[in-house]
Each structure stands twice: as C-alpha cells, then as structure tokens.
Amino acid sequence: MVNVIGLGYIGLPTALMMASHGVEVVGTDYNPELVETLKSGKTTFQEAGLEELFAAAAAGGIRFTTEYQVTDTYIVSVPTPYDKFSKKVDPGYVTAAVREVLKVAPKGAVVVIESTVSPGTIERYVRPEIESAGFRIGEDIHLVHAPERIIPGNMVYELLHNNRTIGADDKEIGEKVAKLYASFCQGEIVVTDIKTAEMTKVVENTFRAVNIAFANELAKICRHDNMDVYEIIRICNMHPRVNILQPGPGVGGHCISVDPWFLVGDYPSLAKVIDEAMKTNDGMPDFVLNRIYEIMKEKGMTDISRVGLYGLTYKENVDDMRESPTLQLLESQERHLATGLKVYDPFIQKDVVKNQYHSLDEFLDAVDLVVIMVKHNEIREQMEKLSGKVVLDCHNICTLPGVYHI
Ligand SMILES: NC(=O)c1ccc[n+]([C@@H]2O[C@H](COP(=O)([O-])OP(=O)(O)OC[C@H]3O[C@@H](n4cnc5c(N)ncnc54)[C@H](O)[C@@H]3O)[C@@H](O)[C@H]2O)c1
C-alpha cells in the first residue's frame, strides 16, 4: 500500500493515478476540510480529466484520511516555498511530514520525497531528521527523491507520458520505486542518485525561467526602440538553432517563479544569470503597469477604475493563482498608493481581490481598457467582445486592429 502525504495539485493526481492503475493507495492530508471534500467524492481543484481520474481511482478503492498510515511506501508531496529574504528553499513542510511518517513507519519502509527541493536539501534536512529519530538510513528507512514535472492544465496527460527521474542511495530501492511509478507512467524512468535528482528538477525549471526572461528582455528592448518583438522572434525562430520563447506579463505558480531562486539562495556568487533572469521576470508586472499608464496617457484616459485586468491565475485554463503576475501587479499598484483596477477571471469564483467581477460581460461593461494578462480559452473564443475597447494584449493573441502590446 502507498500512503501519499499531501493531497494538493501534485499529491492528489499522483494518488489518483496510482489508485486507478491497480495500486492500493491511501491519501493523507492534514487539512480536514480538504479530506472531507475528497471523501464526499468531489475534486478540490479544476483540471482537465481530473474528474474521470477521480472516478477511476474511486473504483480502484482509494481512501482519504487525515491519519498517517502504517505501510511500506510513503510519497511526500507537501509544499516547498522559498524564503523571500534568503531565497533558499524552506524545507519545513517536508521535514514536518517526514517526522509524522516516522511515528508510524515500519522497519524497511521507503520514504519518497516528491516535493521539489534544492540540491543537498535531503542530505542537510531530511537525513538528520530520520537519524535523530533513531532510524538507520538504508536499513530502517530508505530514502528516495522522485521530483514531479507535470504542468497544471495538462496534468493527467503529462503524468501518464512524461519521463521521470528517481534519485536513490540504493539502486535496487530506486528500481523498486521506478517500478511503482511504471504502474502508470509510460515515459522513460531514469534512476540516479538523490542529489542529481534534486538538481535536475530545479535546473529544468530554471531553464524555463531564464529563457522566458530572455524573451521578456527582448520585449523591453523592442518597446524602448519601437520594434515588433513578435515579428523579430518569429523570424529568429526560423533559424535552425534558435527557439526563443514568447514574452509575457511575468511568471507565477509553484515552479518557475520559485524554484530557480533556490539556486540563487544556495549559490549567490555563482548563479548570476539566474538571479538577473528572475529579477527580469519579477519586474514584468511593473512593466505592464507602466504600459497601462502610458496607454492611458496616449488615449487621454484619466480614470484607472475604467481599466480591467483579464485573468488572475498564473497560466491559462487553470484555477491556480499562486504568485500570479496579476496578483503581483495589483500589489505593486497598492504600493504606489493607487487602486481601482478592475479584475475578472472565469476560473476564480470566490472574491479574492478588490473590484473583482464574475461575469465577462459585466466586467467588459465596466471598463474601457482591457489588459489581457492570461490567455484563457474563454477570451480567445470571444475576442470580438473586445472590439471598441482599448486592448493591451500581453500575449499577442488578439487579432483586432489597434491592439497594444507589452
Ligand atoms: N503545482 C505544480 O505545478 C507543481 C509541479 C511540480 C512540482 N511541484 C512541487 O510539488 C510539491 C507540492 O506542491 P503542490 O502544488 O501540490 O502544493 P499544494 O499546496 O497544492 O498541496 C500541498 C498539500 O500538502 C498538505 N500538507 C502540507 N503539510 C502536510 C503534512 N505535514 N501532512 C499532511 N499534509 C500536508 C497541504 O494541506 C496541501 O493540501 C511542491 O514541492 C511543489 O514545488 C508542484
């Protein structure tokens, strides 16, 4: 039996996927409300294919509880934020979860850390936790790191098809865990050591962050000297060895806006390009805010409350708002002692910010300038509703005439 600890964006689909592929799974989360929701047969966030997966897992006998289970395999999938000052990973959730696991784990149990951590975190924080509780690693408890690569919006497909990395001290244990993941994963599963596995996950997200920052920097250069960044990127990408990403209003979520900071925090004198890239991406919401003011001036607009931000989530067609560029932009606006921007997102039903709307039509009636912060399918499919509005399109998706870009 596998006990998955932490049933959030990563733990829940992982638990469901295993349960729907013949593995006996118990999902544990310390949030009783979340567990009650799952027990009542409801999913806790929106994601393509999740409901169907839930039904298959329920048929496979998955159970949900707040209790840690006595079993031979634990998968820990709890948050790993970064400390905003030191930039280092905050391993507190992982070590707390491991402490709880150790209270019930039988001899020989395998503890798989799925949470993303910086290289050396397991050595520095998880091993001492286990040893100080009187366990011998490699005999009483086996440690494995199996970082997750899936992207919200396409999680179910990617869980099935992405290649995976398993890091273990002991190759045999690594292969055993690889076999468990192979119950559902059709991709290649590479077994390596723990520190390599830790580093690969952080490097993958850092690669994305640095490349996004490059595109964002190009957008700023092109804006400064009145060049069309999209046309330039399009032509450059016709070169056989060039593949530039698209600029945007910033980055968010639990991965690209967080994990690269771990390297800056741990290697401050070495991770220079990464540091600059992260600052560039973090500066994009302010850049968009400045663009809003520039466009308002050009159009003779004076009332910021007639400006609306379309999209609150950090990426399209998901309901995850963590670290989203829109939230960063709203914070920045408040720091400048200005408020009034209107906001709407079809995926966010609850009121989470000031001046938030829950209907696209009512939102559009209330504003003259629309800023496309997120390219949800909804707006792509109803683009004609923006005609007659001033549009600042941060994703180059709007084909109406006279649209402004970042
Ligand atoms: N969200 C993503 O897109 C993504 C992608 C790849 C990797 N990751 C990594 O996966 C890990 C989990 O991220 P997430 O997005 O699923 O987080 P999340 O916040 O959505 O979920 C974490 C869950 O863990 C629970 N939890 C925390 N401590 C616990 C404990 N001691 N015992 C039981 N439950 C506990 C919380 O209640 C929460 O439900 C992080 O390290 C993250 O960096 C996330």
The ligand as a Gaussian input file, in Angstrom:
#p B3LYP/6-31G(d) Opt

LIG

0 1
 N        1.884000      22.740000      -8.563000
 C        2.722000      22.408000      -9.518000
 O        2.530000      22.725000     -10.674000
 C        3.962000      21.592000      -9.219000
 C        4.633000      20.948000     -10.281000
 C        5.746000      20.164000      -9.992000
 C        6.201000      20.071000      -8.682000
 N        5.543000      20.720000      -7.671000
 C        6.043000      20.558000      -6.298000
 O        5.191000      19.641000      -5.622000
 C        5.147000      19.965000      -4.229000
 C        3.694000      20.104000      -3.805000
 O        3.140000      21.220000      -4.487000
 P        1.578000      21.422000      -4.657000
 O        1.403000      22.424000      -5.721000
 O        0.912000      20.099000      -4.757000
 O        1.228000      22.051000      -3.210000
 P       -0.224000      22.283000      -2.618000
 O       -0.089000      23.427000      -1.669000
 O       -1.233000      22.325000      -3.696000
 O       -0.517000      20.953000      -1.780000
 C        0.189000      20.570000      -0.661000
 C       -0.751000      19.806000       0.279000
 O        0.034000      19.279000       1.342000
 C       -0.728000      19.355000       2.552000
 N        0.217000      19.244000       3.651000
 C        1.212000      20.105000       3.989000
 N        1.915000      19.617000       5.017000
 C        1.358000      18.431000       5.343000
 C        1.653000      17.457000       6.310000
 N        2.681000      17.581000       7.181000
 N        0.882000      16.346000       6.369000
 C       -0.162000      16.182000       5.517000
 N       -0.481000      17.074000       4.567000
 C        0.277000      18.180000       4.484000
 C       -1.480000      20.664000       2.428000
 O       -2.622000      20.695000       3.259000
 C       -1.817000      20.683000       0.931000
 O       -3.092000      20.127000       0.687000
 C        5.963000      21.245000      -4.060000
 O        7.265000      20.910000      -3.674000
 C        5.993000      21.822000      -5.462000
 O        7.113000      22.639000      -5.689000
 C        4.427000      21.466000      -7.908000

